[in-house]
Amino acid sequence: MTNETNDGGKQDSKRENRRYVPHLAEFYFKPTHDWSAADAERLYQRTENVRDDLKLDTVFFEDCITGMREVPKGGVDLVIADPPFGIEFDGKSGAYNRDGNLVVDGYEEIDGDYPAFSESWIGEAARLLKRTGSMYIFSGWNNLEFVLRGARLAGLHLLNHLVWQYQFGVFTKRRFVSSHYHILLLVKDEDNYFFNKLENYPQDVWRIKRSYRAGQSKNSTKLPLKLVQKCIDYSSAPGHIVLDPFMGNGTTAVAAKGAWRHFIGFEMNLQMEELMASNLAKVRPGQFYTPYSTRLPSIEALAKKYPKAYREYLKRENQKDKE
Ligand SMILES: C[S@@+](CC[C@H](N)C(=O)[O-])C[C@H]1O[C@@H](n2cnc3c(N)ncnc32)[C@H](O)[C@@H]1O
């Protein structure tokens, strides 16, 4: 038997082109959606599709559960929520002192009411989401079960259980140091949701450094901007509306504004108002935005990293030119 064909070897070359070569796909990868800077700005400025009962680019200084009840349903594209009770929670901020409530000065006092708290806020946030919308919820491991329960009761579907790994955790003597956070990616409709695949192989462990803010204990729960930007980039488009029920320092607002997205937020702690306003004033709309394809490694960089795949890439490109 011979491999000879009477098609001038076309079959053989097709077979060769289908052969799996590690990392070759990276040379061909393109984001699912992309926008030029001008198109992104146009989408941001366009308000004809935005309902006039939504107060865009506003943070309300009130309890998010009560506040979200006032917001009409189904207008938000993405929720990013980092609820109280993080592993670095310091319990000093004024918001944790509201009477008769769940979050009173520290972990222990939250425990009892945490399931009800999670159920309420996740239920309200899910109500505000559009059918195609997504929600990222940050959680330490201690209360994760209640967050998962709240999401299930709200009818959300769990797409990913991401892990944010940071570079340091609190020193321990008789157990492992916690140096990760859970991030749940949930959607309303698992058959129809917005997802912009921005890398060929986007893994579910995100290694992003925590920003160290010495001497500013009340901001100790601030998320790194990069982390929030990643959620926004993958799960929303320019002009989309991002809701954060627990704004804290305003990280989500800053990330949204800088990415040509709109935001709506809630924060109970009035002491954060000034800091948040100053954080927001420092960023121009679209300041961080560049088309997604320009953020990918160049062919030259890939060639250096994966020489074997590069040789194969060149071979296939030459072959294409001949056909
Ligand atoms: C973990 S922090 C969020 C930090 C934020 N992601 C950042 O990067 O700055 C949680 C925030 O939720 C606020 N908070 C707690 N209970 C709240 C409630 N019921 N409604 C609105 N905000 C609340 C707290 O004051 C705190 O600022």
The ligand as a Gaussian input file, in Angstrom:
#p B3LYP/6-31G(d) Opt

LIG

0 1
 C      -15.333000      43.535000      50.913000
 S      -15.750000      45.218000      50.899000
 C      -15.759000      45.620000      49.181000
 C      -14.439000      46.128000      48.728000
 C      -14.447000      46.541000      47.282000
 N      -14.572000      45.421000      46.391000
 C      -13.185000      47.321000      46.949000
 O      -12.402000      46.876000      46.080000
 O      -12.954000      48.353000      47.548000
 C      -17.431000      45.174000      51.283000
 C      -18.068000      46.547000      51.365000
 O      -19.468000      46.376000      51.501000
 C      -19.970000      47.405000      52.339000
 N      -21.262000      46.912000      52.851000
 C      -21.495000      46.012000      53.844000
 N      -22.801000      45.726000      53.942000
 C      -23.421000      46.435000      52.960000
 C      -24.765000      46.560000      52.522000
 N      -25.741000      45.877000      53.098000
 N      -25.038000      47.393000      51.492000
 C      -24.038000      48.095000      50.874000
 N      -22.737000      48.025000      51.253000
 C      -22.429000      47.198000      52.268000
 C      -18.886000      47.605000      53.375000
 O      -18.939000      48.891000      53.930000
 C      -17.620000      47.387000      52.538000
 O      -17.138000      48.610000      52.067000

